[in-house]
């Protein structure tokens, strides 16, 4: 076998690999099936060229006719493919009929003696020369015409299509344009003029079509073969990287040293096997990094999803964010959210992508089966769900298996079920591993809180809609009573503010009674009871803090926030806040340190309650996001401002976190892993309060894990000291 036939054989191997990938992934799609026909026709054409070049003189005429009638299939198959690409509609019967009839006519002309081919002249040391008949121009027009028509079909679609199809068309068009141009030049035109030196180059140049098609698969997800192409390309590149150098070494060592011992071939084989695994891993790393990115960074995805979940209270958007995160991590096409209807005791579909077999729209799971299936509130494989105790699970497991469910992620808030996330298989058909399950546990806990909040928000919205309808009905009935109508309208617009006020009173009473109980005014309690009371006290404090923040935000954004300015000693306000937070800090093993100024500071003209709230938010944040060490609060006078510093030894911040730190609902990338109950409102409120007092607030940090420092300034009161 000469060098040219070796090159042609490599081309056949490339096409066979590509055909195998199409059979593996897309054999049930119209586009994939037609493209497979195109690939097989090129393979037949290339193999015919290999056999023709190697054929004996007596068989040469037969194989040259096989070569040229096999080429007719490439033109007709490409034409039909161009009619259905890229949307994959079924080809028209007229297209198929005309393609078959024209192809049959071309084959008849080729095999009929003396019409297209008269004979073959064999010249030693040169390519075989074909003697053309008078009808060769018909064959030329047939091949060139069908390829031109196919390219025109693709070009017209390129001018009219949009979106992802446009990218697919661009690369497939240029791939076929360049491949067919070179092939027709070397295999149709030059040979007509009597130049047969490059009559084999057309088959090689068709690899250009493969190159452009592969790029369309990688970038524009052509035929949905991206993941399978990764494995195939990695294995092929690994083999080529081993085989080609070994062939070169064997060739030159033979030229230099003469005939080689047979045992050297075994050495080469052992060397190739030893190198294959390492080279394959390198190519996989390159493919994952630059082309396929199949691995996922759990930490980055959790942080990104946390930001998205805190940015909205719309359930539909939350479902899309979570589904997108899971799909990108696992390459999973099937994601479904089942939300528990507590009144009907049924799980109803809240959102889904894929899962075409998910019927009916509801899933009934009785209490006993639910406890056995998801009692531990951990992500599980559905196939393993019934292994420990099969009683009561057969029906549910069977139903989920029929739906194509592989993974069930429970969504629970405070030991109460909210819903389920169902996942289908990965596109790669790989099994979910322990790392995946741990990742899903964290995603499940984050998603459960966000979805539960969104559902409650939706209930409140529905209530508000109902309330507005009632108000409108009352307004219509009482239109003559203007005074009452205005009062009702004002009551509606003040709903949120009033609700916050009404919540704050009972929460304050609860706080007082729990404090009395902890101080022993109602008798002694056991250690476990005191621990429970402390937990209730801390939760109540968080609620009070949240209500105050919500109330302040409502007033700030509506322009109704009123201030009662008076001369105040700032250090006294700070001492009061530290007394309130001493308990939570001590419970976490943290030390609150107040560096009082060496001399009395000037007065500041502030609203005491508003500044107390700002200081409370800053110190409370430091307590929440610190696990050890101390929190230092200092205050000093610099020029015409009082500067207050709150420094902790907690999580610290990256520069990226500091950019949006004081925005509403903004939280750091990793804080949700430490404290899941934050709202991202405290620093926003503090900023608004300080700004309203003509002050400034900012934060600094030396990096993640190195603590944070929060500063704010307030102007000194000019006429009192």
N, C-alpha and C positions, 0 to 999 in steps of 0.2 A: 504494500500500500504506500503510495507516494505522499508527499507532504500535503498536497492539495486535498486528497481524499481524507487525510487525517483531520484537516480543518473542517471539511464537510461533515465528517462523523461527529465532531464536537458540536457543530450546529444542530445535528439531529438529536444529540443528547439534550441540548438546551431546550429544544422544542418538545421533546418527550417529557422532560421535567415539567414544563409549563402545562402540557396536556394533562399530566397526572394531577397537578394542583387544581385544574378546572374540574376534573372528575371528582376530586376529593371534596370540593366545596360547593361548586355552582352548577352541577350537572342538571339540576331541576329547573334552572332558569333559562328563558328563551335566548337571552344574549349569550350566556355561557355556552349553551349547546351549539349555537351557530359559530361562535368564536372557536369552539373546539373543532368544528368541521374545517374552518380556515386553517387552523394549526395542523390538522392531520393532512390536509391537501399539500401544505408546504413540506411536511415531512416526506410524503410520497414523492414529491417533485425532487427533493434533495437526495433521497435514497436512489431514485432513478438516475440522477447525475453520477452518483458514486459508482453504481453498477455499470452504467454506460462507459465511463472512463476506463473501467477495469475489464470490460468485456473483450472476449476474443474476437478476431476479425469476422468469423462466421456469424457471431451473435450481435455484432455492433448495430446492424440495420434495425434489428428487432428492438433493441434497447433504446435507440435514438427515438423511435416512434413512441415507445412507452414514456420516454422523457417528455416529449412534446405534447402528448395527449394528457399526461398528468398535470402539466402546467395549466391546462384549460380549467381544471378544478379550482385552482387558486383564484383565477379571475372571477368565475361564476359565484363561488362561495363568498368572496369578499363583497361582491355586488349585493347579494341577498343580506349579508350582515349589515351593510351600510343602510339598508332600508329600515331596519328595526332598531339600530343603535341610536341614542343611548337609552331610550325609555323601555325597550324590551317588549314592545307590542308584537303580537303574533304576525309573522310575515303574510302578505297577501298571496292568495292562491295564484293569481296571475303572475306575480313575480317569480314564484317557484316554477310554474309551468314554463315560462319563457326562459328561465335560467337552465332548466333541464333540456329543453328543446335545442337551445343554442349550443349547449355543451355537447349534446349528442351529435349535432351537425359538425361541430369542430372536430370531434373524435373521428367521425367517419372520414372527414377530409384528410386527417393526419394519417390514418391507417391505410387509406386508399393509395396504391402505388403511384408515384410520379406526380401527384397533385401538389402536396406540400413538400415532401422529401423524396428525392430521387435516389440518393445513395449517400455513402460515407467514404471519404478518401482518408486512408490512414498514412500519416507521414511520420516515420520514426523520429523520436526526440521532440515532436511538436504535438499540440492538441489536434484531435481528429477534426477533419474538415467536412462539413455537411454540404451536400449538393442539393440546392433548393429547386423545387418545381415552380411552375408559373403561378400556382395558387398561394404561394407563401404570403403575398400581400393580404389575402383574406384572413389568414391566421393572425397576421400582425394587427390588422384592424380589429379583429375579435378581442384579442388580449388587451390591446391599448384602449379600445372602446369601453370594455367593461370596467377596467380600472379607473378610467377617466370618469365614467358615469358614477361609480362608487364614491370617488373623491368629491364629485360635485354634490352628491347627496349629503355627505358629511359637512361640506362647506356651507350649503344652504341651511342646514340645521344649526351650525355654529353661529350664523347670523341671527337666528331667531330664538335660540335657547338662552336660558339664564341660570344663574346659581351654579350648583355643583356640576350639572350636566355640561355647562360651558367649559369648565376645566377638563372634563373627560374628553369632550370633543376636540379640544385644542390639541391635546397630546396624541390622541389616536389618529387625527387627521395628519399631523406632521409626521408621525411615525410611518404611516402608510404612504404618504406622499414621497418622502425621501427613499423609503425602501423600494417602492414600485418604480420610482424614477431610475435608480441605479440598476435595478433588475432589468427593466425594459431596455435601458441603454446597452448593457453588456450582453444580454441574452436574446434580445430581439433585433436591435438596430445594428450593432457592430457586426454580428454574425451575418446579417443580410448583406453587409458590405464585404464580407469575406474575412473578417478579423475574428479568429476563434481563440485568441490567446486568453481572453477573460470570460469565456462563456460559462464558467463555473462561479464567477464572482457574484452573480445575481442572488444565488442561494445564500451566500454568506452575508450579503448586505441586507437581506430580510431580517437579520438580527436587530437592525435598527428599529423595526416595528416592535419587537419584543422589548427593547430598551424603553421606548416611549410608553408602551403599555404598562410595563412594570412601574414606571414613574407615576402613571395615572392611578395605578392600584394603591401605591404607597401614599400619595398626596390626596387623591380625590376618591379613594375607596371604590374604585372601579370593580364591579362584579363581587364586592364584599369578600375579597380573597386576601386581605392584607395580612392577617395573622398566619395563614397557611403559607403565604409567600415568604414570610420571615424564616420559618423553619426550612423551607426548600432552598432559599437563597443561601442561608448559612451553611447547610450541608454541601451544596454545590460549590460555594466559594472555598470551603475547607478542603474538599477533594482536589479542586484545581490547584490550590496553593501547595498541596503536597505532591500531586502527580507531575505537574509541569516541571518543577525543579529536579525531581528525581529522573525524569526523562532526559533533561538537559545534562545532568551529571553522568547518566549512563551513556549518553551519546558521545560526549567529549572524552570520557574515560576510555571508551572503546576506540575512538580515533587516535588517542595518544598511546594507550597501552596494548592495543590489539584485542584479540578475543579474550573475553572474560569468563571466569569460572562460573558454572551454574549456581553455586551456592551463594554468589553475590546477590542474585535475585531474591533469595530468602532474606538476606540482610536488609535489602531495600524494603521488602514487604514488612518486616518487623519494625523498621524505622518509621515507615508510614503509619502503622497502627499506633505506635507509641506517640507520635506527634499529633495524631488526629484529634484526640480529646482536648488538648491544650489549645490548638488552633481554633477548634469549634467554639470554645468558651470565649476566645478573643473576638471572634466574629459575632457571637451572640451579644457581647457587651457593646460592640460598635452598632449593631442593628438596633438594640434597645435604646441606645443613647441618641442616635441620630435619625432613625427612621421609624421605629415602631413604639418605643417607650412603653412596653408592656408592664414594666415594674412600676410600682407606685410608692410614693413616700407617705406613709401613714400619718406621720406627724404634721406634714404640710397640709395634707388633705383635711385632717381634723381641724387645724387652725383656720383654714380657708372656709370650711363649712360652718364653723362656729361664728365667723364674721357674717356670713350670709344669713344664718338662722336668727341672729340678733338684729338684722336689718329690716325685718318685715314681720307682720302679724297676719299675713294673708296665707291661709292654709294651702291653696293651690301653688303659690310660689315656693313654699317650703317643700312640698312634695317634689317639685321640679328640681330644686337645689339638691335634695338628698338623692333622688334618682340619678341625677347627672353625676354626682360624686361617686355613687356605687358603680354606675356603668363605666366611668372612666377608670376606676380602680380595677375592676374585675373583668371588663369587656363582656358584660352581662347584658343581654338584650331584654330580659324579662324581669321587671321590677313592679311590685304591686304593694299598695298600702291598704290594709283592712282596718277600718276604724270601728271600735266597739260601740254599738247602740245599747246603752245600759238599760233602757226601758224594754226593748224587745229581746235583749240577751242574744244579739246576733252581731257578727262581724260583717260590715258592709264595705264594699269597694269605695275607697275615697279617691284613689288615683292609680292608674296603671299604665305601663308601657310594655308592649309585648303581651305574653300570656294569652294568646288567642283562644286557648282551651279553657280559660277561666270562666266556668259556668257552674252555678248561676251567679247572680250579682251579690249574693249573700252567702255566708258560711256560718252554720250553726255548730257551736262547740259547747257542750254542757259543762257545768262547773267541775265535775270530777275529771272529765277528759282534759279540760283546760289546765287543771292543776298538775296532771301527770305530764302533759305535753310541754308546758312552759312554766311549771311551778317554781323553778330555780331562777327564773328571769334571765336566763342566759341563752345566747345564740345556739341553735342546735341544727344538726343534719336531720332532715325529715326521715331519711332511711334508717336512722338509728333511734328514732323517737320511741318506738315501741319495744325496744329490746329488753329494757329493765322490767317493764310490767305491761304486758300486751292487753290486759283486760280493759275494755272501754275505749281503746284507741284505734281499733281496727278500721272503723268507719271513717274517722277523721283522717288517719294516715292514708287510707286508700283514696279518699277524695283529693287530698293534696298531691299525691303521686300522680293521679290522672291529670291534674292541672299542669304537671311538669315542674312542681316546686321541689327545690333541693335544700333551701335554707329558710328557716323561720327565725326572725329577729323580734323578740317581744318588746313592746313599747309600754313601759310602766312608770308611773309617777307616784311616789309615796306608797309603794306596795299595791297600787291599784292599776289594773290593766287599762290602757288607752287604746291599743291596737296592735297590729302585727305588720312587719315588713316581710314580704315573700320575695325570694330571689330564685330565678331559674339557673340553669347551668351556665358556666363560662363558655364563651365562644370557642376557646381553645380545648374545651372538654377536660380541663385540668380539675383536680379535686380541690375544694376549699381546704386550706391548711390551717394550722393552729394560729398563725399570724393573722390570717384573714378573720378568724372567729374573734380574736381579741380586738381587732380593728372594728368589727361589726358590733361588739359589745359597747364600745365607746360611742360609736355612731348612734346606736340604739338609745343609749341614755341621753345623749344630747338631743336627738330628734324627738324623743318622747316629751321632754319638757317644752320644747318649741311648739310641737304640734298641739299639745294640751293647752298651752297658752293661746294658740291661734284659734282653737275650737271654742274656748271660752270667749275670746274676743269676738268671734262670729256670733255667739249667742248674745253678747251684749249689743252687737250691731243690729241683730234681728230685733232685740228688745227695743232699741232706739227707733228702728223703723216702725215697730208697732206703736211705740209711744208717740211718734210724730203723727201717725194716723189718728190716734185717739185725740191728740191735741187739735188736729185739723177738724175732727168731728165736733169736738167741744167748741171750737172757735165758730164753726158754722151755726151751731145751735145757740150760741151766746153772743152773736155778732152785735147785738144792741148794747151789750155790757162792755164798753171799751176799757174800763179800768181793770176789770177782771181778765179781759183778753190780754192786756199788756203784762199783767202779773204772771199769767200762765206762760206767755212767751219768754219772759225773763227767767221763769223757773226752768223752762226747757234748756235755755242757753247756759244756765248755771248748774246744770245737772252734775257734771263731773266735779266741779268745785265743791258743791254741797255734799256729794257722796263722800269726797275725801274728808271733809270736816266731820261728817257723821261717823266715819270709820275711826277717826283719830280719838274721839271721846271714849268709846268703849275700850279701845286698845290701851289708852292711858290708865283707865280704871283697872284693867287686867294687870298691867304692869305694877300698879300700886299694891294690889292684893298679893301678887306673887312675891313682891319684895317683903311684905309683912310676913308671909309664910316662911320665906327663907331666913328671916331674922328671928323666927321662933315665936312670934306673937300668937300663933294658933297652935302652939304645942310643938313637940319635937317630932322629927321625921327620920325615917331610916335613910341610910346613905343612898340607896337606889332611888328612893322617892325624891331626895334632894337633887340627885342628878337629873331626874325627869323634870323637876321644877326649873332647874337651871336651863335645860334645853328649851322648855316652854318660854322662859324669860327671854332667852336669846332670840328665839323665833319671833316673839312679840316685838322685840326691839327692832328687828329687821323690817317687820311690817310697818311699825311707826316711822322708821326711816324712809321706807318706800313711799308711804302716804305723804310725808312731808315733801319729798322730792316731786312727786306727781302734782301735788297742790301748787308748789312753787313754779313748776314748769307751766302748768295751766295758766297761772297768773302772769308769768313772764311773757308767754307767747300771745296772750290776749291783751297785754298792755295794762293789766289791772293790778299789778304788784305795787303795793303802797309801802312807803318807808317812814319809819319814825326815828329820825336822826337825833342822837344825843351824845354828849361828851362821855367817853368810856375809856377805862383802862383795859387795854387789849390783853394784858397778862392775866387779868382776873377771868376773862371769858375763856381763855385757854385752860386755866386751872379747873374750871367747871366742867369743860368737855373731858378732860383727862380723868376726872373723878367718875364720870359716867361710863367711860370705856375701860376703866381699870379692871373690872370683872372679866369681860371677854378676853382682854389681853392676858390676864393671869391664867385663865383656863387654857390658853394655847402655849403657856410657858414663855410669854413675851414680857419684857420689862419696858414700862413707859418711863421715860426720863424727860423732865422739864428743866431746861437750863434757864433759870430765871435771870433777868438782866441784873447787872451789878448795881445799877442805880435806877430810880423810878423813871419810867418812860413817859413821854408827853401823851396827852390825851389824843384820841382819834374821834372824829365825828361820824358815828356809824349807827345803823339799826342793829341793836344787840342780837336780836333773834336771827336776823339774816346772816350776820357774820358768824354767830355760833353754829348755824347750820353748815356754813362753808368749812369751818374748822373741823366740825364733826365728820363731814364727808372725807376730808383729807386724812384724818387720823384713823377713821374707821377703815378706809382703804388699806392703809399701812398694816393694820391688824389682820385684815382678811387675807392679804397676799404675802404675809410673812410667816414662816414656819419656825424660825428660831431667832435668837439675838435680841436686840433692843430697838426701840423706836424713840428717837430723840426729837424733842420739840424745843426750838429756841426762838427767841425774839430779841431784836435789837433795833436801835435807831440809826439810820444812815441818811445823812443830809436832812431832807424834809419828808422822809418816809419811814414808817415802821415796817421792818422786814421780818416775816415769820417763816421759819423753815421746819418742815416735817421730813425727817430722814429715817429710812428703815434699812434693814439688811435682808430684804426679801428677794422676790423674783428678779427685780431689775427690768430694764426695757431695752429693746433694740431701737436704733434710730428710726426705723420704719414705724414702730409702735408710737413713737413720740409725735409723729406728724399729725395724727388725728385723735390724739389722746383726749382732748377736751371736747370732742364732738359728741352729739347726742347718740346714745346706744353704741358708743365705740368702746371696744375692749381689746386688750393685747392678745397676741396670737396664742399664747400658752396659758393664759389665766383661767380659761374654762376647765383646764385639767386640774387646777388647784381649788377653785371656788366656782361651782357651777351656778350659783344662785344670783350672781350679779346682774344688774340691768344696764349698766353703762350710762347711768343718769347722774351719779354723784358728782363727778368732776365737771360735767356740763353745768349743773346747778351752781357749783362753787364758782365756776368762771363767771357766770351771769351775775352772781351776788357781788363778787369782788369788782367786776367791771362797773356795776351800778354805783359803787363807792369811789369811783375814779382811781381804782387800783389796778394792779397787774398780777397775773398768775402764770407760772410756767413750771416745767419739770426738767430734771436732769438725771442721767444715769450713766455709769461707766460701762454698762453692757448687761446682758442677760446673766442672772445669778449674782450680780454685784450690788444689789440694792438700788433704791431710788431716793431722790430728793425733790420735794415739792416746795415751791416758794410762792408767797404772795406779798404784795406791798399795799399799804394804806397810807394816804397822806396825813401828816400831822395836823392837828387842829391849831390854827394860827393864834387864836386869842385866849387860849387857856392852857396852863401847864401845871 
